[in-house]
């Protein structure tokens, strides 16, 4: 009997399967295999040492959950034909294929384009290569297909992307607060008027899912040490680009060297799609890491200081605040940076990072999660009386600077 699926052992879900045919061929493609070398959660392993899983793991996990969701919906009488099922699985498989090194961290630093734009360009390039077999997947990904619920399964407030990354990131970080009842939520999904809905008896599982997502953001993704490491990596690449643009000698792997010497935008990718996608596809975490290791010995004191700190986990101090930091406090930090003899010249201009982070457990800006009540009506989640998650954006301001100066500052954590 001919095999129809490739079986893999996933640490989160156990045995999962990849159907042979176009889906398996896409997994085998070099563009997708590249995701093995891109960490799912960037520099989070600086805090949670086990968080070394990759975008490759995540994409396969999301593919598995999509298969489960399609099976569950079909068992409830939702009409999904074979072509649609294959297409929505392709869409979720490739939803993150446009990520660059260290995932979100270097977005708009190395290249001035969003990963979703690049994912779509990769899908269109693969569609050319596979003779139009991704046509329907692309329409679903873009939200242009008549069955809108298929798009919502790929990208929405209750999609298979979020369902997998919360489970997977929780598993590899060991942060149990991120564990969600993904199997129950999937079983509670249904479709009404071509829109994805969740049955009312699943509302508490959804509430747990949203709460877990908020906790994971502040405890893992936006942990102060993680943010500090990511901000330092951004500074390293910005400084390297400054040096490259003024003609200084700067070793880098060829794939990285191109993007240091050329500012590439979304428009460039559209105009020179194939060439630039090939350049971008050659770039992964290993290129950045090898360059930063080499730059520890660079003659530029600012670049070598930052690179040494990042490689050896000598990270900047980070302070969070619920309000913007007073200008007087920022000026005191700048003065301390200028007066610190342990720091290279130019530290005051480069080494004070001032920014903000935000997170919404549930938002009204995107399509709301819709609830199918016991009476058969469909209402937004925010209108359910016993729904305990308020639609609100939580915002924190941060400053980041070298620890060498903290003894000279009167202020502490804000």
NULUMNU-623858 format. One record per residue: residue in three letters; x, y, z of N, C-alpha, C in turn. Coordinates in pm, whole numbers, padded with zeros to 5 digits, always signed. Layout:
REM NULUMNU-623858
AlaXYZXYZXYZ;...
This chain:
REM NULUMNU-623858
Unk+00086-00121+00000+00000+00000+00000+00089+00125+00000;Unk+00059+00219-00087+00140+00339-00101+00119+00432+00018;Unk+00229+00486+00072+00220+00579+00184+00164+00712+00137;Unk+00079+00771+00220+00018+00900+00184+00072+01014+00268;Unk+00138+00980+00380+00186+01084+00472+00327+01053+00521;Unk+00400+01158+00552+00527+01147+00622+00501+01170+00770;Unk+00545+01077+00855+00522+01087+00999+00643+01148+01069;Unk+00619+01248+01154+00724+01311+01234+00686+01303+01382;Unk+00787+01304+01467+00762+01305+01611+00786+01447+01664;Unk+00679+01514+01698+00687+01652+01746+00686+01652+01899;Unk+00775+01728+01964+00780+01725+02110+00655+01778+02178;Unk+00578+01861+02109+00458+01920+02168+00335+01832+02146;Unk+00316+01782+02024+00193+01709+01990+00212+01559+01973;Unk+00334+01511+01981+00357+01370+01953+00371+01347+01804;Unk+00319+01235+01755+00332+01204+01613+00238+01291+01530;Unk+00296+01361+01433+00217+01441+01340+00252+01396+01199;Unk+00167+01430+01104+00189+01382+00967+00186+01497+00867;Unk+00267+01482+00762+00270+01577+00650+00223+01501+00527;Unk+00116+01544+00462+00068+01472+00344+00167+01483+00227;Unk+00191+01373+00161+00275+01377+00041+00204+01457-00068;Unk+00280+01502-00165+00226+01588-00270+00281+01728-00253;Unk+00204+01827-00288+00251+01965-00290+00295+02012-00151;Unk+00222+01972-00045+00257+02017+00090+00395+01965+00129;Unk+00419+01837+00107+00550+01779+00140+00659+01840+00052;Unk+00630+01863-00075+00729+01923-00166+00768+02063-00118;Unk+00672+02138-00065+00702+02272-00012+00789+02264+00113;Unk+00762+02167+00199+00845+02148+00318+00989+02117+00277;Unk+01007+02043+00171+01140+02003+00124+01213+02114+00050;Unk+01143+02220+00014+01204+02327-00066+01307+02404+00017;Unk+01418+02447-00043+01521+02522+00030+01469+02647+00101;Unk+01371+02715+00041+01315+02834+00107+01256+02797+00243;Unk+01189+02681+00250+01127+02639+00376+01231+02578+00470;Unk+01322+02501+00417+01425+02439+00500+01510+02544+00570;Unk+01521+02662+00510+01595+02774+00571+01541+02807+00709;Unk+01413+02782+00734+01352+02817+00862+01410+02736+00977;Unk+01482+02628+00946+01551+02551+01051+01657+02637+01121;Unk+01705+02740+01053+01815+02822+01106+01768+02960+01151;Unk+01638+02972+01178+01584+03098+01230+01507+03069+01358;Unk+01556+03121+01469+01493+03093+01599+01354+03154+01605;Unk+01264+03080+01662+01125+03124+01675+01113+03247+01765;Unk+01187+03248+01876+01170+03357+01973+01300+03435+01994;Unk+01372+03455+01884+01487+03545+01882+01588+03514+01993;Unk+01612+03610+02081+01715+03596+02185+01657+03558+02321;Unk+01537+03500+02321+01472+03461+02446+01553+03357+02522;Unk+01639+03283+02452+01721+03182+02520+01823+03246+02615;Unk+01842+03378+02608+01928+03445+02705+01866+03443+02845;Unk+01734+03425+02850+01662+03416+02977+01614+03273+03002;Unk+01556+03211+02899+01506+03074+02907+01593+02986+02817;Unk+01692+02917+02873+01792+02849+02790+01737+02744+02694;Unk+01618+02692+02722+01561+02590+02634+01493+02645+02510;Unk+01480+02777+02502+01402+02839+02394+01484+02849+02265;Unk+01525+02735+02214+01607+02731+02092+01532+02672+01974;Unk+01400+02661+01986+01321+02606+01877+01313+02705+01761;Unk+01275+02658+01645+01286+02738+01524+01151+02763+01456;Unk+01155+02852+01358+01037+02876+01275+00994+02749+01201;Unk+01089+02662+01174+01058+02534+01108+00967+02450+01198;Unk+01003+02438+01327+00918+02366+01422+00777+02425+01424;Unk+00773+02557+01436+00645+02626+01451+00555+02607+01330;Unk+00612+02619+01210+00531+02605+01089+00471+02465+01078;Unk+00549+02363+01114+00496+02226+01110+00390+02205+01216;Unk+00408+02267+01333+00306+02258+01438+00177+02324+01396;Unk+00187+02442+01335+00067+02511+01287-00002+02431+01177;Unk+00077+02366+01092+00022+02279+00988-00059+02166+01051;Unk-00005+02105+01156-00074+01997+01226-00208+02045+01283;Unk-00206+02161+01350-00329+02214+01409-00431+02250+01302;Unk-00384+02299+01188-00477+02329+01079-00546+02202+01031;Unk-00471+02094+01020-00532+01967+00981-00639+01923+01079;Unk-00611+01942+01209-00710+01906+01312-00833+01995+01303;Unk-00813+02125+01278-00925+02218+01267-01013+02184+01148;Unk-00951+02153+01034-01028+02117+00914-01111+01992+00940;Unk-01050+01891+01003-01123+01767+01035-01241+01794+01127;Unk-01218+01877+01229-01324+01907+01324-01440+01981+01258;Unk-01408+02081+01175-01513+02157+01107-01592+02070+01010;Unk-01522+01985+00937-01590+01896+00841-01684+01800+00915;Unk-01644+01756+01034-01729+01664+01112-01859+01730+01156;Unk-01860+01866+01156-01981+01940+01194-02063+01982+01072;Unk-02023+01933+00956-02098+01962+00835-02052+02084+00758;Unk-01942+02146+00800-01888+02260+00726-01827+02210+00596;Unk-01865+02271+00486-01820+02225+00355-01679+02278+00324;Unk-01583+02187+00323-01445+02217+00285-01400+02106+00192;Unk-01382+02139+00063-01342+02034-00030-01192+02008-00024;Unk-01144+01909-00097-01004+01867-00089-00909+01980-00131;Unk-00946+02054-00235-00860+02164-00280-00851+02274-00176;Unk-00963+02305-00111-00964+02409-00008-00883+02364+00115;Unk-00898+02238+00153-00823+02185+00268-00673+02191+00241;Unk-00633+02152+00121-00491+02156+00085-00440+02300+00082;Unk-00522+02389+00027-00481+02529+00013-00465+02597+00149;Unk-00557+02573+00243-00546+02639+00373-00428+02582+00451;Unk-00393+02456+00425-00275+02398+00490-00147+02456+00431;Unk-00146+02483+00302-00030+02549+00240-00015+02690+00296;Unk-00128+02760+00310-00124+02898+00359-00066+02905+00500;Unk-00105+02813+00588-00052+02817+00725+00093+02768+00727;Unk+00127+02674+00642+00265+02624+00636+00362+02737+00601;Unk+00321+02824+00508+00410+02927+00455+00388+03065+00518;Unk+00305+03073+00621+00268+03205+00673+00388+03281+00730;Unk+00493+03210+00774+00609+03275+00833+00735+03263+00748;Unk+00721+03222+00624+00839+03194+00542+00919+03322+00511;Unk+00858+03439+00531+00926+03565+00505+01005+03620+00622;Unk+01013+03545+00733+01088+03594+00848+01237+03598+00820;Unk+01301+03704+00871+01446+03717+00861+01514+03664+00985;Unk+01646+03682+00995+01720+03633+01111+01663+03684+01243;Unk+01660+03596+01342+01608+03627+01475+01465+03682+01470;Unk+01389+03632+01373+01246+03660+01361+01217+03810+01359;Unk+01139+03860+01455+01092+04000+01449+01201+04102+01481;Unk+01309+04060+01548+01404+04157+01603+01464+04249+01497;Unk+01504+04193+01384+01575+04274+01284+01484+04323+01171;Unk+01352+04304+01189+01258+04357+01091+01268+04510+01092;Unk+01280+04570+00976+01298+04714+00959+01436+04763+01006;Unk+01528+04671+01032+01665+04709+01061+01753+04668+00944;Unk+01760+04540+00916+01835+04493+00799+01764+04529+00670;Unk+01633+04507+00669+01553+04541+00551+01432+04622+00595;Unk+01385+04707+00508+01270+04791+00540+01146+04732+00476;Unk+01107+04615+00529+00989+04545+00479+00936+04455+00589;Unk+00806+04432+00589+00741+04349+00689+00747+04203+00647;Unk+00758+04113+00744+00773+03971+00709+00651+03916+00635;Unk+00533+03971+00660+00414+03921+00589+00418+03957+00441;Unk+00472+04075+00409+00492+04111+00269+00585+04012+00200;Unk+00693+03977+00269+00790+03885+00211+00734+03744+00202;Unk+00654+03704+00301+00591+03572+00295+00505+03560+00169;Unk+00429+03666+00140+00346+03665+00021+00431+03659-00107;Unk+00541+03733-00109+00629+03730-00227+00692+03592-00245;Unk+00731+03529-00135+00784+03392-00143+00677+03296-00196;Unk+00554+03312-00150+00445+03226-00197+00422+03245-00346;Unk+00426+03369-00391+00407+03396-00534+00522+03340-00617;Unk+00643+03350-00564+00759+03292-00633+00747+03139-00640;Unk+00707+03077-00530+00688+02932-00528+00572+02891-00619;Unk+00472+02976-00627+00358+02947-00716+00403+02941-00861;Unk+00494+03031-00899+00551+03025-01034+00625+02893-01054;Unk+00703+02857-00955+00786+02736-00964+00701+02609-00970;Unk+00588+02609-00898+00503+02491-00891+00383+02498-00986;Unk+00394+02584-01087+00293+02585-01194+00153+02624-01151;Unk+00142+02721-01060+00010+02772-01022-00062+02693-00914;Unk+00006+02596-00853-00060+02512-00753-00087+02583-00621;Unk-00034+02704-00606-00056+02780-00483-00158+02893-00502;Unk-00224+02895-00617-00320+03003-00646-00422+03020-00534;Unk-00488+02911-00498-00594+02917-00397-00537+02950-00259;Unk-00421+02895-00226-00358+02925-00097-00329+03074-00083;Unk-00283+03136-00190-00252+03278-00188-00380+03361-00170;Unk-00487+03321-00237-00614+03393-00221-00664+03383-00076;Unk-00650+03265-00017-00690+03247+00124-00602+03332+00214;Unk-00471+03329+00192-00375+03405+00273-00407+03555+00268;Unk-00444+03604+00152-00474+03747+00135-00616+03784+00176;Unk-00699+03685+00209-00837+03712+00248-00928+03742+00132;Unk-00892+03692+00014-00969+03722-00106-01060+03607-00149;Unk-01058+03496-00076-01141+03382-00113-01278+03395-00050;Unk-01380+03342-00115-01519+03361-00071-01546+03302+00068;Unk-01477+03192+00102-01497+03132+00235-01400+03200+00332;Unk-01447+03307+00393-01361+03392+00475-01307+03318+00597;Unk-01380+03218+00645-01335+03148+00765-01202+03077+00744;Unk-01171+03043+00621-01042+02980+00593-00928+03079+00619;Unk-00949+03204+00578-00849+03308+00606-00835+03329+00757;Unk-00947+03325+00829-00943+03348+00973-00867+03237+01046;Unk-00868+03117+00991-00791+03007+01050-00641+03031+01036;Unk-00602+03108+00933-00461+03139+00908-00418+03263+00985;Unk-00501+03366+00984-00465+03491+01052-00590+03554+01113;Unk-00593+03559+01244-00707+03614+01317-00674+03609+01465;Unk-00771+03643+01549-00744+03644+01693-00752+03506+01755;Unk-00792+03407+01674-00801+03270+01723-00750+03176+01614;Unk-00635+03211+01556-00584+03134+01442-00489+03023+01486;Unk-00452+02938+01391-00366+02824+01422-00221+02867+01445;Unk-00184+02983+01394-00051+03040+01420-00036+03067+01569;Unk-00127+03144+01626-00120+03177+01768-00136+03052+01854;Unk-00226+02963+01811-00252+02842+01888-00122+02762+01904;Unk-00043+02753+01797+00080+02675+01806+00189+02750+01881;Unk+00210+02879+01851+00326+02943+01912+00311+02957+02063;Unk+00188+02975+02113+00171+02980+02258+00208+02846+02321;Unk+00155+02738+02264+00186+02604+02315+00335+02574+02306;Unk+00392+02601+02191+00531+02564+02163+00629+02650+02245;Unk+00605+02779+02250+00694+02867+02325+00685+02837+02475;Unk+00565+02803+02523+00548+02764+02662+00627+02638+02692;Unk+00622+02542+02601+00692+02414+02620+00843+02435+02628;Unk+00898+02511+02534+01044+02525+02526+01102+02625+02626;Unk+01020+02719+02674+01068+02810+02778+01045+02751+02916;Unk+00950+02658+02928+00914+02604+03058+00819+02693+03136;Unk+00763+02794+03069+00666+02885+03134+00527+02824+03120;Unk+00480+02762+03227+00356+02683+03219+00232+02770+03199;Unk+00243+02900+03231+00127+02988+03214+00083+02999+03067;Unk+00170+02961+02976+00135+02971+02835+00061+02850+02782;Unk+00049+02746+02863-00020+02625+02816-00168+02654+02796;Unk-00220+02616+02682-00362+02642+02650-00430+02512+02610;Unk-00560+02509+02623-00638+02392+02581-00669+02399+02433;Unk-00563+02391+02350-00580+02407+02205-00676+02304+02147;Unk-00670+02181+02198-00756+02075+02143-00903+02104+02169;Unk-00935+02154+02288-01074+02189+02317-01120+02308+02233;Unk-01034+02408+02221-01072+02526+02141-01102+02484+01997;Unk-01014+02401+01940-01035+02355+01802-01167+02281+01790;Unk-01199+02198+01891-01326+02123+01888-01447+02215+01902;Unk-01427+02333+01959-01537+02428+01980-01557+02523+01861;Unk-01468+02516+01761-01482+02604+01644-01595+02558+01554;Unk-01659+02655+01491-01765+02625+01395-01768+02738+01293;Unk-01861+02731+01200-01873+02834+01096-02018+02878+01085;Unk-02040+03010+01080-02173+03066+01058-02159+03181+00958;Unk-02237+03176+00851-02231+03279+00746-02089+03299+00693;Unk-02019+03188+00672-01881+03190+00620-01783+03262+00710;Unk-01817+03277+00838-01727+03336+00937-01697+03234+01045;Unk-01574+03237+01095-01535+03146+01202-01601+03191+01333;Unk-01658+03097+01405-01719+03126+01535-01672+03021+01635;Unk-01687+03055+01763-01659+02957+01868-01789+02932+01942;Unk-01819+02807+01967-01942+02773+02037-01935+02823+02181;Unk-02049+02867+02236-02051+02936+02364-01990+02853+02477;Unk-02003+02722+02470-01948+02638+02578-01795+02638+02578;Unk-01735+02694+02473-01589+02702+02469-01533+02835+02513;Unk-01620+02923+02565-01578+03060+02592-01469+03068+02700;Unk-01474+02980+02800-01374+02986+02907-01238+02936+02858;Unk-01239+02843+02765-01112+02799+02705-01049+02912+02624;Unk-01134+02989+02555-01084+03104+02478-01031+03211+02573;Unk-01101+03231+02683-01057+03329+02782-00920+03290+02838;Unk-00901+03163+02864-00770+03114+02913-00663+03137+02805;Unk-00700+03113+02681-00608+03133+02568-00561+03280+02563;Unk-00655+03373+02576-00622+03516+02570-00539+03559+02690;Unk-00574+03508+02808-00497+03539+02929-00355+03486+02918;Unk-00342+03363+02868-00209+03303+02852-00124+03384+02756;Unk-00187+03434+02651-00113+03513+02553-00059+03641+02617;Unk-00140+03708+02698-00095+03831+02763+00020+03802+02860;Unk+00008+03694+02937+00114+03659+03032+00243+03626+02959;Unk+00233+03550+02849+00352+03511+02774+00423+03634+02717;Unk+00347+03735+02677+00410+03855+02623+00496+03923+02728;Unk+00442+03946+02847+00518+04020+02948+00620+03933+03019;Unk+00594+03803+03028+00687+03716+03101+00796+03658+03012;Unk+00769+03648+02882+00865+03585+02791+00908+03682+02680;Unk+00816+03714+02588+00854+03791+02469+00904+03931+02503;Unk+00845+03993+02606+00885+04128+02644+00952+04130+02781;Unk+01011+04019+02821+01092+04015+02943+01204+04118+02928;Unk+01237+04189+03036+01330+04302+03024+01467+04260+02972;Unk+01513+04140+03010+01644+04095+02961+01639+04060+02813;Unk+01526+04003+02769+01509+03971+02627+01507+04100+02545;Unk+01430+04199+02592+01423+04327+02521+01561+04393+02515;Unk+01635+04386+02625+01769+04444+02628+01859+04378+02523;Unk+01860+04245+02519+01944+04173+02423+01904+04207+02279;Unk+01775+04215+02254+01728+04245+02119+01765+04387+02078;Unk+01754+04481+02171+01792+04619+02141+01942+04631+02114;Unk+02022+04553+02185+02166+04554+02160+02197+04497+02022;Unk+02126+04390+01983+02148+04332+01850+02113+04434+01741;Unk+02005+04507+01761+01966+04611+01664+02076+04717+01656;Unk+02131+04758+01772+02239+04857+01774+02362+04807+01700;Unk+02396+04679+01720+02511+04620+01652+02495+04632+01501;Unk+02377+04595+01449+02356+04598+01304+02352+04741+01252;Unk+02294+04832+01330+02290+04972+01289+02431+05030+01281;Unk+02514+04998+01381+02652+05048+01380+02731+04986+01265;Unk+02711+04857+01243+02781+04790+01133+02744+04853+00999;Unk+02617+04887+00983+02575+04951+00858+02638+05089+00842;Unk+02645+05166+00951+02711+05298+00945+02855+05284+00896;Unk+02925+05186+00952+03064+05165+00912+03074+05121+00767;Unk+02984+05031+00726+02986+04982+00588+02958+05095+00490;Unk+02863+05182+00524+02825+05290+00433+02933+05397+00420;Unk+03018+05411+00523+03123+05511+00511+03254+05449+00458;Unk+03247+05320+00423+03361+05257+00355+03462+05188+00444;Unk+03432+05171+00573+03524+05102+00663+03530+04952+00629;Unk+03643+04890+00656+03657+04746+00638+03572+04674+00742;Unk+03489+04584+00696+03395+04517+00787+03368+04378+00732;Unk+03420+04274+00800+03394+04139+00753+03250+04099+00781;Unk+03189+04032+00683+03055+03977+00702+03033+03868+00598;Unk+02954+03765+00628+02919+03667+00526+02855+03738+00406;Unk+02873+03687+00285+02823+03757+00165+02675+03792+00173;Unk+02594+03701+00227+02449+03727+00233+02418+03847+00322;Unk+02493+03863+00432+02473+03977+00521+02539+04103+00464;Unk+02654+04086+00404+02728+04200+00348+02643+04280+00251;Unk+02564+04210+00170+02480+04278+00071+02382+04373+00141;Unk+02318+04326+00248+02217+04407+00315+02277+04516+00403;Unk+02403+04502+00440+02470+04610+00512+02505+04726+00419;Unk+02536+04694+00295+02576+04797+00199+02460+04851+00114;Unk+02344+04786+00123+02229+04827+00042+02104+04835+00128;Unk+02038+04949+00126+01912+04963+00200+01798+04916+00109;Unk+01739+04802+00146+01640+04736+00062+01501+04757+00121;Unk+01409+04806+00040+01272+04837+00085+01171+04741+00023;Unk+01047+04754+00067+00938+04674+00009+00930+04696-00142;Unk+00947+04821-00185+00939+04853-00328+01050+04781-00405;Unk+01169+04772-00346+01279+04701-00412+01245+04554-00431;Unk+01185+04493-00328+01147+04352-00339+01043+04331-00450;Unk+00952+04426-00463+00851+04415-00569+00914+04429-00708;Unk+01009+04521-00720+01071+04548-00851+01173+04443-00893;Unk+01240+04383-00792+01344+04284-00823+01321+04158-00741;Unk+01198+04110-00752+01153+04004-00662+01246+03884-00655;Unk+01272+03821-00767+01345+03695-00765+01488+03710-00713;Unk+01560+03812-00762+01699+03833-00719+01707+03862-00569;Unk+01621+03953-00521+01629+03992-00381+01578+03882-00288;Unk+01478+03805-00332+01433+03693-00249+01543+03589-00234;Unk+01619+03565-00340+01730+03471-00331+01837+03521-00235;Unk+01865+03652-00240+01961+03712-00144+01910+03696-00001;Unk+01784+03728+00017+01724+03723+00150+01718+03579+00203;Unk+01686+03484+00114+01674+03344+00154+01807+03284+00196;Unk+01917+03347+00155+02050+03299+00194+02090+03348+00333;Unk+02005+03430+00394+02038+03496+00521+01963+03429+00636;Unk+02034+03392+00741+01969+03335+00859+02046+03372+00985;Unk+02008+03312+01098+02070+03346+01227+02221+03323+01227;Unk+02265+03218+01158+02408+03185+01162+02494+03295+01101;Unk+02443+03363+00999+02518+03474+00938+02538+03588+01037;Unk+02430+03621+01108+02437+03730+01205+02532+03693+01320;Unk+02514+03571+01371+02595+03529+01485+02744+03525+01451;Unk+02778+03471+01335+02919+03463+01297+02979+03602+01279;Unk+02901+03695+01224+02950+03831+01205+02972+03900+01340;Unk+02874+03887+01430+02886+03953+01561+03006+03896+01637;Unk+03028+03765+01627+03146+03706+01692+03275+03768+01638;Unk+03281+03785+01506+03401+03844+01445+03417+03990+01483;Unk+03306+04063+01495+03313+04206+01523+03359+04238+01665;Unk+03368+04139+01752+03422+04162+01886+03564+04217+01878;Unk+03635+04184+01769+03774+04226+01752+03788+04343+01654;Unk+03676+04404+01616+03683+04513+01519+03749+04636+01580;Unk+03813+04715+01495+03884+04834+01543+03790+04944+01591;Unk+03665+04942+01546+03568+05042+01593+03526+05005+01735;Unk+03555+05094+01829+03533+05063+01971+03385+05041+02004;Unk+03296+05118+01940+03153+05103+01967+03102+04967+01920;Unk+03141+04928+01799+03096+04799+01745+03153+04683+01826;Unk+03280+04689+01861+03341+04579+01935+03283+04567+02076;Unk+03256+04682+02140+03194+04681+02274+03057+04613+02271;Unk+02974+04655+02177+02839+04598+02166+02844+04449+02132;Unk+02932+04412+02039+02941+04273+01995+02989+04183+02108;Unk+03090+04228+02181+03140+04149+02295+03030+04131+02400;Unk+02959+04238+02429+02852+04232+02528+02743+04134+02489;Unk+02706+04135+02361+02599+04049+02314+02642+03901+02315;Unk+02762+03872+02268+02809+03734+02262+02829+03676+02402;Unk+02875+03759+02494+02909+03711+02628+02805+03745+02734;Unk+02689+03786+02689+02574+03820+02776+02610+03927+02878;Unk+02682+04028+02834+02705+04147+02916+02606+04252+02865;Unk+02483+04237+02911+02373+04312+02849+02348+04445+02917;Unk+02285+04535+02843+02247+04665+02896+02142+04648+03007;Unk+02140+04744+03095+02034+04752+03196+01907+04806+03128;Unk+01792+04750+03164+01666+04798+03106+01568+04832+03217;Unk+01506+04947+03206+01404+04991+03301+01272+05008+03227;Unk+01166+04953+03284+01031+04972+03233+00958+05076+03316;Unk+00866+05148+03254+00783+05246+03324+00646+05251+03259;Unk+00544+05279+03339+00409+05296+03283+00390+05433+03219;Unk+00484+05524+03245+00478+05659+03188+00609+05689+03117;Unk+00609+05781+03021+00735+05820+02957+00835+05871+03061;Unk+00962+05843+03039+01065+05883+03135+01087+06035+03129;Unk+01104+06098+03244+01127+06244+03245+01256+06279+03170;Unk+01253+06391+03101+01370+06433+03024+01490+06458+03115;Unk+01465+06503+03238+01575+06528+03331+01648+06398+03363;Unk+01573+06288+03377+01635+06159+03407+01715+06110+03287;Unk+01662+06128+03166+01734+06089+03046+01864+06169+03032;Unk+01858+06298+03064+01978+06382+03057+02084+06338+03158;Unk+02038+06293+03274+02134+06246+03376+02204+06118+03328;Unk+02133+06035+03254+02194+05913+03199+02295+05952+03091;Unk+02258+06047+03006+02351+06092+02900+02479+06150+02961;Unk+02462+06225+03068+02580+06284+03134+02668+06175+03193;Unk+02605+06074+03253+02681+05963+03310+02753+05884+03201;Unk+02688+05868+03086+02751+05798+02974+02873+05875+02923;Unk+02859+06008+02916+02972+06089+02869+03089+06085+02967;Unk+03057+06073+03096+03163+06078+03196+03222+05945+03234;Unk+03167+05836+03180+03214+05702+03218+03339+05664+03138;Unk+03451+05643+03207+03577+05612+03139+03584+05468+03090;Unk+03491+05383+03137+03490+05242+03095+03418+05222+02962;Unk+03359+05328+02909+03283+05317+02784+03357+05386+02671;Unk+03340+05338+02547+03407+05401+02433+03349+05539+02403;Unk+03428+05622+02338+03383+05756+02299+03263+05743+02204;Unk+03163+05825+02224+03043+05819+02141+02930+05742+02206;Unk+02954+05689+02328+02852+05609+02396+02726+05690+02427;Unk+02742+05817+02462+02626+05899+02500+02528+05914+02384;Unk+02581+05918+02261+02495+05935+02144+02430+05804+02101;Unk+02493+05692+02130+02446+05564+02076+02387+05470+02180;Unk+02433+05479+02305+02405+05375+02403+02287+05402+02495;Unk+02211+05507+02470+02087+05526+02544+01970+05499+02449;Unk+01897+05392+02476+01785+05353+02391+01656+05387+02465;Unk+01568+05457+02398+01443+05501+02457+01329+05452+02367;Unk+01242+05365+02419+01136+05310+02333+01014+05269+02412;Unk+00926+05197+02348+00805+05149+02415+00761+05016+02357;Unk+00691+04939+02439+00635+04811+02397+00488+04810+02437;Unk+00406+04739+02359+00265+04730+02393+00213+04590+02363;Unk+00104+04556+02429+00044+04424+02411-00105+04435+02438;Unk-00182+04370+02354-00327+04364+02373-00368+04217+02384;Unk-00430+04182+02496-00480+04045+02509-00593+04022+02410;Unk-00677+04125+02394-00791+04116+02303-00816+04254+02247;Unk-00836+04263+02118-00852+04393+02055-00979+04400+01972;Unk-01035+04520+01965-01152+04544+01879-01110+04596+01743;Unk-00979+04622+01725-00930+04675+01597-00932+04569+01488;Unk-00905+04445+01525-00914+04334+01429-01055+04278+01435;Unk-01082+04180+01347-01211+04111+01354-01225+04048+01492;Unk-01336+04076+01556-01359+04017+01687-01380+03866+01676;Unk-01351+03797+01787-01390+03656+01798-01542+03655+01813;Unk-01608+03577+01729-01753+03570+01732-01798+03442+01802;Unk-01905+03456+01881-01954+03345+01963-02088+03297+01910;Unk-02099+03167+01890-02228+03105+01852-02300+03066+01980;Unk-02407+03139+02013-02477+03114+02140-02560+02987+02132;Unk-02607+02945+02249-02691+02824+02255-02823+02845+02182;Unk-02862+02971+02167-02988+03001+02094-02967+03006+01943;Unk-02840+02996+01899-02813+02995+01756-02778+03131+01698;Unk-02771+03235+01782-02732+03367+01733-02580+03382+01742;Unk-02526+03477+01666-02382+03502+01666-02358+03642+01719;Unk-02277+03652+01825-02250+03782+01887-02099+03797+01909;Unk-02049+03921+01910-01905+03941+01937-01870+03899+02080;Unk-01748+03852+02098-01703+03806+02228-01716+03916+02333;Unk-01689+04041+02294-01693+04152+02391-01834+04179+02444;Unk-01937+04124+02377-02075+04148+02419-02129+04034+02508;Unk-02047+03931+02529-02090+03821+02615-02073+03865+02761;Unk-02180+03855+02840-02180+03913+02974-02075+03852+03066;Unk-02046+03722+03051-01950+03661+03143-01811+03647+03081;Unk-01783+03728+02977-01648+03731+02918-01563+03827+03000;Unk-01455+03775+03060-01380+03853+03158-01257+03925+03106;Unk-01234+03929+02974-01115+03996+02920-01156+04131+02860;Unk-01108+04238+02919-01142+04371+02867-01054+04403+02747;Unk-01115+04452+02636-01034+04493+02521-00951+04615+02557;Unk-00822+04595+02575-00736+04704+02623-00593+04680+02577;Unk-00525+04789+02542-00383+04781+02508-00299+04823+02628;Unk-00209+04735+02668-00117+04766+02778+00014+04817+02718;Unk+00059+04932+02764+00177+04995+02707+00280+05022+02816;Unk+00406+04990+02786+00515+05019+02878+00626+05092+02803;Unk+00685+05189+02869+00797+05263+02813+00925+05204+02871;Unk+01032+05207+02792+01157+05153+02845+01275+05241+02805;Unk+01379+05234+02890+01509+05288+02854+01612+05177+02878;Unk+01718+05183+02802+01818+05077+02803+01955+05143+02792;Unk+02047+05105+02879+02179+05169+02878+02281+05077+02947;Unk+02411+05097+02926+02513+05010+02985+02510+05011+03138;Unk+02533+04896+03197+02528+04884+03343+02644+04956+03412;Unk+02749+04985+03338+02866+05050+03398+02833+05181+03468;Unk+02723+05247+03427+02695+05380+03483+02594+05378+03597;Unk+02541+05262+03632+02429+05265+03727+02470+05319+03864;Unk+02599+05303+03903+02643+05356+04031+02643+05507+04035;Unk+02646+05568+03915+02652+05714+03907+02515+05778+03899;Unk+02408+05693+03893+02272+05745+03880+02201+05741+04013;Unk+02127+05845+04039+02051+05849+04165+01925+05767+04153;Unk+01867+05759+04031+01740+05690+04012+01755+05541+04011;Unk+01649+05470+04035+01647+05323+04027+01543+05279+03930;Unk+01490+05157+03949+01382+05109+03863+01261+05197+03879;Unk+01194+05223+03768+01073+05305+03773+00952+05215+03763;
